[in-house]
Amino acid sequence: MTDRLVLLDTEALAFHFKVPAATLRYWAAQDGWVKYGTRRTRQWNMVDVEASFIRRRHPELADTLGVSLAS
């Protein structure tokens, strides 16, 4: 059985991680997140967002959570 993707829109993720939506769009471009939805209703995979958040904001947790610090 495969895990299902958890997709959320940019605004919901910005609220959840307490960062501006523009920051998430920047991280998406820098880290090569897969785009879901349309330009108007862009959605992102929660796993990709969490990995980028940890890599940038909490690098001390990267080893514990199994996140690579290389982008």
C-alpha positions as CSV (number, residue, x, y, z in Angstrom):
1,M,0.0,0.0,0.0
2,T,1.3,3.4,-0.9
3,D,1.0,6.6,1.1
4,R,-1.5,9.1,-0.1
5,L,-0.3,12.6,-1.0
6,V,-1.4,15.4,1.3
7,L,-1.9,18.4,-0.9
8,L,-2.6,21.8,0.4
9,D,-2.8,25.2,-1.2
10,T,-0.2,27.9,-0.7
11,E,-2.2,30.0,1.7
12,A,-3.1,27.1,4.0
13,L,0.6,26.1,4.1
14,A,1.7,29.6,4.8
15,F,-0.7,29.8,7.7
16,H,0.3,26.4,9.0
17,F,4.1,27.1,8.9
18,K,3.7,30.8,9.8
19,V,5.7,32.0,6.8
20,P,4.6,34.4,3.9
21,A,3.1,32.7,0.9
22,A,5.8,34.3,-1.3
23,T,8.4,32.4,0.8
24,L,6.7,29.1,0.1
25,R,6.7,29.9,-3.6
26,Y,10.4,30.7,-3.5
27,W,11.1,27.5,-1.7
28,A,9.1,25.6,-4.3
29,A,11.2,27.1,-7.1
30,Q,14.5,26.5,-5.3
31,D,13.8,23.0,-4.2
32,G,11.9,21.8,-7.3
33,W,8.6,20.9,-5.7
34,V,6.1,19.1,-7.9
35,K,3.3,21.4,-8.9
36,Y,-0.3,20.1,-8.5
37,G,-3.5,21.8,-9.6
38,T,-3.5,24.8,-11.9
39,R,-1.8,28.1,-11.8
40,R,-4.9,29.5,-10.2
41,T,-5.3,26.7,-7.6
42,R,-1.7,25.6,-7.0
43,Q,-1.3,22.9,-4.4
44,W,1.9,21.4,-2.9
45,N,2.8,18.1,-1.3
46,M,3.0,18.5,2.5
47,V,6.1,16.2,2.7
48,D,8.0,18.6,0.3
49,V,7.0,21.6,2.3
50,E,7.9,20.1,5.7
51,A,11.3,19.0,4.4
52,S,12.1,22.6,3.1
53,F,10.8,24.1,6.3
54,I,13.0,21.9,8.5
55,R,16.0,22.4,6.2
56,R,15.8,26.2,6.4
57,R,14.3,26.9,9.8
58,H,15.3,24.0,12.0
59,P,18.4,22.3,10.6
60,E,19.2,20.9,14.0
61,L,16.2,18.6,13.7
62,A,17.1,17.3,10.2
63,D,19.0,14.2,11.3
64,T,16.4,13.3,13.8
65,L,13.6,13.6,11.3
66,G,15.6,12.1,8.4
67,V,15.6,15.2,6.2
68,S,18.7,15.9,4.0
69,L,20.2,19.3,4.4
70,A,21.3,19.3,0.8
71,S,18.6,20.8,-1.5
